[in-house]
Amino acid sequence: MCRYAPARKHSVTLHGHRTSITLEPPFWEALQRLADREALSLNALVTQIDEERAAQDASVPLSSALRIRLLAAARKGEL
């Protein structure tokens, strides 16, 4: 059974600037697991994903890019 919960805002630092990202709790938990797996801080992982997103298509919202990256990681068995 899925655990449903409202989205939560978290502040992260991207390129020296604070920004807020809104994701549902399961996505925050998965993002932290992926950061731990890759031996990165949460900020470093979000920055990495943000840089990849900007290089491919900067019109994609960062929160969407984070979810897409987590889905890709889950499909590869990394989560």
C-alpha positions as CSV (number, residue, x, y, z in Angstrom):
1,M,0.0,0.0,0.0
2,C,1.3,3.5,-0.8
3,R,1.9,6.1,1.8
4,Y,0.3,9.3,0.7
5,A,1.4,12.6,2.2
6,P,1.4,16.2,1.1
7,A,4.4,17.7,-0.5
8,R,7.0,19.4,1.7
9,K,9.4,22.2,0.9
10,H,13.1,21.9,1.7
11,S,15.8,24.5,1.2
12,V,18.9,23.5,-0.7
13,T,21.9,25.5,-1.9
14,L,22.6,25.5,-5.6
15,H,25.7,27.3,-6.9
16,G,25.8,29.3,-3.7
17,H,22.1,30.3,-3.7
18,R,19.4,29.1,-1.4
19,T,16.3,27.7,-3.1
20,S,13.2,25.8,-2.1
21,I,12.1,22.5,-3.7
22,T,8.8,20.9,-3.1
23,L,8.5,17.1,-3.2
24,E,6.5,14.5,-1.4
25,P,8.2,12.8,1.6
26,P,8.8,9.5,-0.3
27,F,10.8,11.4,-2.9
28,W,12.8,13.2,-0.3
29,E,13.6,9.9,1.4
30,A,14.6,8.3,-2.0
31,L,16.7,11.3,-2.8
32,Q,18.6,11.0,0.5
33,R,19.1,7.3,-0.1
34,L,20.5,8.0,-3.6
35,A,22.8,10.7,-2.2
36,D,24.1,8.3,0.5
37,R,24.6,5.5,-2.2
38,E,26.6,7.9,-4.3
39,A,28.5,9.3,-1.3
40,L,27.2,12.8,-1.9
41,S,25.5,15.3,0.3
42,L,21.9,16.0,-0.6
43,N,22.9,19.5,-1.9
44,A,25.6,18.0,-4.1
45,L,23.3,15.5,-5.6
46,V,20.6,18.1,-6.3
47,T,23.3,20.4,-7.8
48,Q,24.4,17.5,-10.0
49,I,20.9,16.8,-11.2
50,D,20.3,20.5,-11.7
51,E,23.4,20.8,-13.9
52,E,22.3,17.8,-16.0
53,R,18.8,19.2,-16.4
54,A,20.2,22.6,-17.4
55,A,22.4,21.0,-20.0
56,Q,19.6,19.0,-21.5
57,D,16.5,21.2,-21.2
58,A,16.4,24.1,-18.7
59,S,12.6,24.4,-19.2
60,V,12.1,21.2,-17.1
61,P,11.3,22.2,-13.5
62,L,13.9,21.0,-11.0
63,S,11.4,19.1,-9.0
64,S,10.4,17.1,-12.1
65,A,14.1,16.5,-12.9
66,L,14.6,15.1,-9.4
67,R,11.6,12.7,-9.7
68,I,12.8,11.6,-13.2
69,R,16.3,10.9,-11.9
70,L,14.8,8.9,-9.0
71,L,12.7,6.9,-11.3
72,A,15.7,6.1,-13.5
73,A,17.7,5.1,-10.4
74,A,14.8,2.9,-9.2
75,R,14.6,1.2,-12.6
76,K,18.3,0.4,-12.5
77,G,17.9,-1.1,-9.0
78,E,19.9,1.7,-7.3
79,L,17.3,2.5,-4.7
